Amino acid sequence: MEAFTLHRLHFAFTIAYHYIFPQLTMGLALLIVVLKTIALKRGDPRYDAAARFWGRIFGINFLFGVVTGIPMEFQFGTNWARFSEAAGGVIGQTLAMEGVFSFFLESSFLGMFLWGEKRLGPRGHWWAAFLVFLGAWLSGFFIIATNAWMQHPVGYRLEDGAIVLDSFGALLTNPWLPWQYLHTMFGSVATAGFVLAGVGAYYRLRGEHDDQSRIFLATGVVAATAASVLLAFPTGDLPARMVAACQPATFAAMEGHFETTKGAPLVLIGQPDMENLRLDNPIEVPGVLSFLAHSRWDAEIPGLTEFPREDWPDNVPLLYYAYHIMAGLGSIFILVGLVAAWKLKRGTLATSRRMLWVLLLLTPFPYIANLFGWMTAELGRQPWVIHGLMRTKDGFSANVSEGNVLFTLIGFMGMYALLTVLFFFLMGREIRKGP
């Protein structure tokens, strides 16, 4: 493979692996605050014990997130030097703020939360949990602000081939940012909620930790269900409308929409045929795509063939499948969450072995949905690394050969394989130990 393709694979691998960890910690930070709040209001030590247990799980994930996140910062220079040279004055602002403000806030108070409970007292320990949550969500905000600018650049001017930031306020008030941020954060809450519910189901099926398992189930199911609904609407619907307005070729590729159509149908299932530019075996809901994109049943949706071929996303089938897997799993999460919430309200969730098995087996799927969601965003922006400003093929480190990239990619894969073994060992030990 040519160096350009290997640079893309290298970054795709490291960022996909890294995102396994913060997608749990960001959501878990909120749920730990919820557990600490209930413990403080009720004076119930069971919720304190639950918060301590999930604090240890948070700590393990945070550690691995840091270890796998640092190389990505360096890859802006090692793999994407021309992109960094052109846009470093913009993205450096938000990435620096993420490191200086958010990361240090989160890491400092995480240490206090994990090891300072007796010295801090109940209220001080709650504040430590809250500041960990604030740091985690601020970190997500600055990272999403960076990505949102690459999706929809604002507040800049071009000067001697470099992109100069004109307005920092515009960068932080980018109209692309709020909905992408909320969609990402609710995705992390859904992940954390289903992990809580899955561990609670595991303990219930084994007949262990009765009080804690009920707390995990109740907290996890409520959080996961609410987050899954919010992921669909409004935080999923409104970003899709922005894609339709600002990146119409991406929108057409995501939906497998090849021909311009009024009253365009929403495709539930189908297989893109890139030779004949059509969908095979489609299952469609008439008019729904037009309504979702423009709030009119007869609205015209441009087809992919309306746009120059060089502006199409690089891999239309992969983008199409990534988007539909994310959306399909999201629909399953809503269905399972509503059934589990109904059983929780009736008081039968903890004794329904079938539902407990469903929750347990569902645990890894929010990770998959989040990963395919990020793939949708990144594949959809192609062939641009900064939409409308810099093509991806113009941003990589041209002086780094394919041999060097392949060598380091294989090295990272080996190192991350060892990290995976260590991660499962540490997580398994904590879960076996229990709350």
C-alpha positions as a printed Julia matrix, in Angstrom:
435×3 Matrix{Float64}:
   0.0     0.0     0.0
   1.1     3.57   -0.61
   2.26    5.74    2.3
  -0.91    7.88    2.23
  -3.17    4.86    2.83
  -0.91    3.54    5.6
  -0.91    6.92    7.36
  -4.7     6.81    7.37
  -4.77    3.23    8.67
  -2.24    4.1    11.36
  -4.3     6.96   12.73
  -7.58    5.04   12.31
  -6.19    2.15   14.35
  -4.81    4.26   17.2
  -7.87    6.51   17.51
 -10.35    3.61   17.33
  -8.46    1.72   20.03
  -8.11    4.82   22.2
 -11.83    5.63   22.01
 -12.71    2.36   23.74
 -11.71    3.94   27.04
 -12.98    7.56   27.17
 -16.39    6.58   25.85
 -16.89    4.71   29.14
 -15.16    7.2    31.46
 -17.11   10.25   30.22
 -20.46    8.57   30.83
 -19.32    6.83   34.0
 -18.18   10.16   35.48
 -21.79   11.38   35.36
 -23.21    8.17   36.86
 -20.68    8.22   39.72
 -21.92   11.74   40.57
 -25.5    10.39   40.51
 -24.54    7.56   42.91
 -22.71    9.97   45.23
 -25.67   12.37   45.19
 -28.11    9.63   46.21
 -25.7     8.47   48.92
 -25.39   12.01   50.29
 -29.12   12.73   50.24
 -30.21    9.4    51.7
 -27.2     8.71   53.89
 -27.13    5.25   52.3
 -23.7     3.56   52.47
 -24.67    1.12   49.7
 -24.53    3.93   47.14
 -21.17    5.06   48.51
 -19.88    1.51   48.03
 -21.27    1.49   44.48
 -19.53    4.8    43.71
 -16.23    3.48   45.08
 -16.47    0.34   42.95
 -17.17    2.26   39.75
 -14.49    4.76   40.71
 -11.96    1.92   40.53
 -13.33    0.86   37.13
 -13.12    4.5    36.04
  -9.49    4.69   37.2
  -8.46    1.66   35.12
 -10.18    3.03   32.01
  -8.7     6.49   32.61
  -5.19    5.03   32.84
  -5.53    3.17   29.54
  -7.12    6.21   27.91
  -4.1     8.32   28.83
  -1.6     5.69   27.66
  -3.33    5.3    24.28
  -4.2     9.0    23.88
  -0.7    10.46   24.11
   0.56    8.84   20.84
  -2.34   10.43   18.94
  -1.1    13.93   19.81
   2.32   13.07   18.37
   0.74   11.61   15.24
  -0.36   15.08   14.17
   3.35   15.68   13.59
   4.64   12.25   12.63
   1.8    11.24   10.28
  -0.02   14.49    9.38
   2.72   17.13    9.3
   1.32   19.16    6.39
  -2.11   19.26    8.03
  -0.53   20.38   11.32
   1.56   23.03    9.57
  -1.5    24.47    7.86
  -4.05   24.19   10.67
  -1.96   23.96   13.85
  -2.74   27.55   14.78
  -6.42   26.63   14.97
  -6.59   23.1    16.36
  -3.67   23.78   18.69
  -5.92   26.14   20.67
  -8.55   23.58   21.63
  -6.14   20.66   21.99
  -3.95   22.71   24.35
  -6.97   23.72   26.42
  -8.05   20.09   26.62
  -4.66   19.15   28.05
  -4.04   22.13   30.33
  -7.54   22.61   31.73
  -9.62   19.47   31.34
  -7.06   16.68   31.7
  -5.36   18.16   34.75
  -8.69   18.92   36.41
  -9.91   15.37   35.81
  -6.69   13.61   36.81
  -6.08   15.71   39.94
  -9.51   15.2    41.43
  -9.63   11.56   40.36
  -6.71   10.96   42.74
  -8.59   12.76   45.5
 -11.75   10.77   44.77
  -9.99    7.4    44.79
  -7.75    7.89   47.82
  -9.05   10.88   49.79
 -12.57    9.93   50.89
 -11.82    9.83   54.63
  -9.95   13.13   54.61
 -12.49   14.91   52.4
 -15.64   13.75   54.18
 -18.98   13.05   52.42
 -19.48   16.52   50.89
 -15.86   16.95   49.89
 -15.9    13.51   48.29
 -19.0    14.5    46.31
 -17.22   17.62   45.07
 -14.23   15.53   44.01
 -16.58   13.29   41.98
 -18.27   16.32   40.44
 -14.96   17.91   39.4
 -13.85   14.63   37.82
 -17.1    14.69   35.85
 -16.57   18.34   34.91
 -13.04   17.63   33.71
 -14.14   14.61   31.68
 -16.96   16.47   29.95
 -14.8    19.57   29.34
 -12.21   17.28   27.77
 -14.87   15.89   25.46
 -15.99   19.42   24.61
 -12.56   20.61   23.47
 -11.9    17.45   21.45
 -15.3    17.71   19.75
 -14.7    21.43   19.13
 -11.55   20.45   17.23
 -13.38   17.83   15.18
 -16.37   20.11   14.58
 -14.04   22.74   13.1
 -12.6    20.12   10.73
 -16.17   19.2     9.73
 -17.39   22.81    9.42
 -14.52   25.35    9.54
 -15.42   28.81   10.89
 -13.63   31.9    12.21
 -10.5    31.66   10.04
  -8.63   33.35    7.21
  -6.02   32.07    4.76
  -2.6    33.69    4.96
   0.38   32.49    2.88
  -0.99   28.95    2.7
  -1.65   28.75    6.44
  -5.04   28.8     8.13
  -5.09   31.6    10.72
  -7.7    31.75   13.48
  -9.58   35.04   13.34
 -12.11   34.41   16.1
 -11.64   32.04   19.01
 -15.25   32.74   19.97
 -16.4    31.49   16.56
 -14.4    28.3    17.1
 -16.2    27.62   20.39
 -19.64   28.62   19.06
 -19.4    26.66   15.82
 -23.0    25.66   14.92
 -21.71   22.14   14.2
 -20.37   21.8    17.76
 -23.3    21.65   20.23
 -25.24   18.81   18.65
 -22.16   16.76   17.78
 -20.94   17.23   21.36
 -24.26   16.25   22.94
 -24.63   13.26   20.61
 -21.15   12.04   21.58
 -21.69   12.56   25.3
 -25.07   10.82   25.33
 -23.38    7.98   23.46
 -20.91    7.7    26.34
 -23.75    7.79   28.9
 -25.51    4.98   27.01
 -22.27    2.97   27.09
 -21.8     3.54   30.81
 -25.45    2.77   31.54
 -25.4    -0.54   29.69
 -22.07   -1.47   31.34
 -23.59   -0.78   34.77
 -26.67   -2.8    33.88
 -24.54   -5.61   32.39
 -22.38   -5.94   35.51
 -25.49   -5.79   37.69
 -27.06   -8.55   35.57
 -23.86  -10.61   35.88
 -23.98  -10.42   39.68
 -27.71  -11.2    39.76
 -27.24  -14.3    37.58
 -24.43  -15.48   39.86
 -26.4   -14.7    43.02
 -23.75  -12.28   44.32
 -23.84   -8.76   45.8
 -27.62   -8.56   45.94
 -27.96   -4.91   47.05
 -25.28   -3.6    44.74
 -26.52   -5.54   41.72
 -29.98   -3.99   42.14
 -28.45   -0.51   42.34
 -26.35   -1.15   39.22
 -29.36   -2.45   37.32
 -31.65    0.43   38.27
 -29.09    3.19   37.67
 -27.78    1.63   34.47
 -31.16    0.92   32.88
 -32.55    4.4    33.59
 -29.4     6.12   32.3
 -29.02    3.9    29.22
 -32.68    4.2    28.22
 -32.79    7.99   28.59
 -29.5     8.43   26.75
 -30.54    6.08   23.92
 -33.75    8.04   23.32
 -31.84   11.35   23.35
 -29.29    9.88   20.92
 -32.08    9.41   18.39
 -33.84   12.72   18.98
 -32.89   15.51   19.11
 -29.11   14.9    19.2
 -29.16   12.44   16.28
 -31.81   14.09   14.14
 -30.41   17.65   14.19
 -26.78   16.74   13.31
 -28.13   14.68   10.39
 -29.97   17.77    9.16
 -26.72   19.76    9.37
 -24.94   17.09    7.32
 -27.73   17.28    4.73
 -27.35   21.07    4.56
 -23.54   21.41    4.73
 -22.24   18.08    3.38
 -24.96   16.9     0.96
 -22.69   14.37   -0.8
 -21.91   12.8     2.58
 -25.62   12.67    3.44
 -26.44   10.95    0.15
 -23.66    8.38    0.68
 -24.74    7.67    4.27
 -28.27    6.98    3.12
 -27.32    5.09   -0.05
 -29.21    7.72   -2.03
 -27.85    7.76   -5.59
 -30.52    9.59   -7.61
 -32.1    12.98   -6.86
 -35.63   12.35   -5.63
 -38.58   14.32   -4.3
 -40.25   12.6    -1.38
 -37.15   10.42   -0.89
 -37.67    7.19    1.06
 -35.71    6.18    4.15
 -33.77    2.97    3.48
 -33.78    0.52    6.39
 -31.79   -2.23    4.7
 -30.03   -2.46    1.35
 -26.66   -3.15   -0.24
 -24.84   -0.44   -2.23
 -23.96   -1.48   -5.78
 -21.18    0.92   -6.79
 -20.93   -0.42  -10.33
 -24.55    0.37  -11.16
 -24.93    3.17   -8.57
 -28.0     1.78   -6.88
 -29.12   -0.08   -3.76
 -29.84   -3.77   -4.08
 -32.75   -5.36   -2.16
 -33.8    -2.12   -0.41
 -36.44   -2.04    2.3
 -37.77    1.54    2.26
 -40.2     3.75    4.14
 -41.64    6.21    1.55
 -41.03    9.94    2.02
 -39.42    9.67    5.44
 -35.91   10.75    4.41
 -37.24   14.0     2.94
 -39.26   14.67    6.07
 -36.35   13.96    8.43
 -33.97   16.17    6.44
 -36.28   19.1     5.63
 -39.54   18.57    7.62
 -41.44   18.2     4.32
 -42.62   14.94    2.84
 -42.09   16.17   -0.73
 -38.67   17.82   -0.22
 -36.02   17.09   -2.85
 -32.93   15.17   -1.71
 -29.93   15.43   -4.07
 -28.52   12.07   -5.09
 -24.84   11.17   -4.96
 -24.63   11.31   -8.76
 -25.36   15.06   -8.59
 -21.88   15.71   -7.21
 -18.44   15.4    -8.88
 -16.92   11.98   -8.32
 -13.82   13.49   -6.73
 -16.02   14.98   -3.97
 -17.61   11.68   -3.02
 -16.58   10.03    0.26
 -13.69    7.65   -0.47
 -15.48    4.49    0.61
 -19.23    4.84    0.12
 -20.18    1.23    1.1
 -18.17    1.37    4.34
 -19.71    4.74    5.23
 -23.2     3.44    4.41
 -22.78    0.31    6.54
 -21.13    2.18    9.43
 -24.03    4.62    9.58
 -26.71    1.94    9.36
 -25.05   -0.3    11.95
 -24.88    2.66   14.35
 -28.52    3.59   13.72
 -29.7    -0.03   13.88
 -27.95   -0.68   17.18
 -29.34    2.58   18.54
 -32.87    1.38   17.75
 -32.17   -1.91   19.54
 -30.86    0.0    22.59
 -34.1     1.99   22.79
 -36.23   -1.15   22.53
 -34.23   -3.13   25.11
 -34.01   -0.11   27.41
 -37.76    0.51   27.36
 -38.54   -3.16   28.08
 -36.0    -3.23   30.92
 -37.34    0.04   32.34
 -40.88   -1.36   32.26
 -39.74   -4.43   34.15
 -37.82   -2.24   36.59
 -40.95   -0.21   37.31
 -42.93   -3.4    37.89
 -40.21   -4.69   40.23
 -39.5    -7.82   38.14
 -36.24   -6.86   36.42
 -33.94   -8.33   39.06
 -35.71  -11.71   38.87
 -36.19  -11.93   35.09
 -33.34  -14.21   34.02
 -34.11  -13.78   30.32
 -33.89   -9.98   30.58
 -30.75  -10.23   32.71
 -29.09  -12.33   30.01
 -30.1    -9.79   27.36
 -28.54   -6.95   29.36
 -25.38   -8.95   30.01
 -24.89   -9.93   26.37
 -25.69   -6.4    25.18
 -22.76   -4.89   27.13
 -20.19   -4.72   24.26
 -22.61   -3.39   21.65
 -22.66    0.29   22.75
 -18.9     0.28   22.18
 -19.5    -1.01   18.66
 -22.21    1.59   18.01
 -19.98    4.43   19.22
 -17.09    3.22   17.08
 -19.26    3.07   13.97
 -20.62    6.51   14.84
 -17.11    7.96   14.76
 -16.4     6.08   11.55
 -19.5     7.7    10.05
 -18.26   11.18   11.0
 -14.71   10.62    9.76
 -15.48    8.63    6.61
 -18.23   11.11    5.78
 -15.86   14.09    5.84
 -13.61   12.46    3.23
 -12.04   13.3     0.87
 -11.38   16.36    3.06
  -9.3    16.45    6.24
 -10.7    19.99    6.73
 -13.97   20.12    4.86
 -13.74   22.41    1.84
 -10.23   23.64    2.77
  -7.71   20.8     2.66
  -8.01   17.39    1.06
  -6.79   14.45    3.09
  -4.2    13.5     0.46
  -2.61   16.96    0.92
  -2.29   16.68    4.71
  -0.16   13.6     5.4
   3.6    13.52    6.12
   4.96   13.04    2.61
   8.55   12.55    3.82
   7.67    9.5     5.96
   7.9     6.38    3.81
   5.41    3.52    3.69
   8.02    1.22    5.25
   8.36    3.45    8.31
   4.6     3.78    8.7
   4.01    0.03    8.33
   6.78   -0.77   10.82
   5.33    1.53   13.49
   1.77    0.38   12.76
   2.76   -3.24   13.38
   4.58   -2.12   16.52
   1.53   -0.31   17.83
  -0.64   -3.34   17.12
   1.7    -5.57   19.12
   1.92   -3.12   22.0
  -1.84   -2.6    22.09
  -2.4    -6.36   22.03
  -0.38   -6.57   25.27
  -2.34   -3.63   26.69
  -5.58   -5.47   25.87
  -4.48   -8.51   27.87
  -3.51   -6.27   30.81
  -6.8    -4.35   30.6
  -8.97   -7.47   30.71
  -6.88   -8.85   33.58
  -7.33   -5.69   35.67
 -11.02   -5.31   34.85
 -11.69   -8.99   35.5
  -9.96   -8.78   38.86
 -12.03   -5.78   39.95
 -15.31   -7.36   38.83
 -14.46  -10.64   40.58
 -13.58   -8.72   43.73
 -16.89   -6.86   43.48
 -18.18   -3.82   45.35
